[in-house]
Amino acid sequence: MSGYQDPVLLHPSRLFSSVGTCGTNAADDVKNIQKMMVNAGYQQATGRVLEINGRCGQATIEAIRWYQRLLHMHPSGLVHPVDGAFM
């Protein structure tokens, strides 16, 4: 027995930093949010295309706000790693 624990496997879409308005906006986290918005039906519901590019521009912030409204949350345009609706 080595005394070390097995590594913890993290969910691939788990956020490690905040994304959106005034967020940290790490590229990998932004890509995860962008993928989540696309998979949630953003384009079908709004007719707008969200590019998955890792940059948090106005289109990404609007997609976050859309999703927050969809879930009856305050549409702040900011997602924190602990926001349950985005995990």
N, C-alpha and C positions, 0 to 999 in steps of 0.2 A: 504494500500500500504506500503510495507516494505522498499522501497528505494533501494533494491538490484536488480541487473539485473539478468536475467536468465543466467545460465552458458553457455558458448560458447562450442559447440561440435566441437572438432577438427577431421579432417579426420584421420582415423586410421593409414594411411601410411605416414602421415606428419613427416618430419624429424625435430628434435630439435637440432641436432648437426651435424658436418661434419663427413663424412664417407669416408674412403679410405686412400691413402698415406698421412701420417702426419695429419690425421684427429683425432677428439676426439674419434670416434669409440665406442659410447655408444652401448651396446648390443642390445637394442630395435631398435635403428636406423639401425644398421647393419642388423638385421633380416628383417626389412622393405625393405632395398635395395636388399637384397638377394631374397626376395619374388618377388620384382619388376623385377629383372633380369630373374628369372625363368619364370614368367608370360609373359615376353617380348619375350620368345622363345630362351633363351641362349643355352639350351641343344640341341634343335633341330638344331640351326644354327651352333653350334661349335662341337657338339658331346661330350662336357664336362659336367660333373655333378657339380652343385653348391649346396653344402650342406647348408641348412638354420639352422645355429647354433649360430648366434650372434657374431661370431669371424671374424674379418676382416683380413684374411690371403691373401696370394698371389692369390688364386682362386677368391676371392671376388674382389680384385683390378683389375684382368684381366677381370672379367665380367663387371665392371664399365667402363673400357677402351673400351671394345667391344661395349657397349651401346653408349658411347660418339662418337665413330667412326661411328656407325650406324646413328647417328643424325648429322653427319658432325661437331662435336665439337672437340676441342683440347682434345686428350685422356690423360688427366692428372692423371686419377685414383682417383680423389678426387671430392666428391659431397658435396656441401654446402646446408643448409636448404632452401636457396632462389633460387636455380637452378630450373628454370621453367620446364625444361625437366624431372625433377625427382619428380615433385609435383603431 
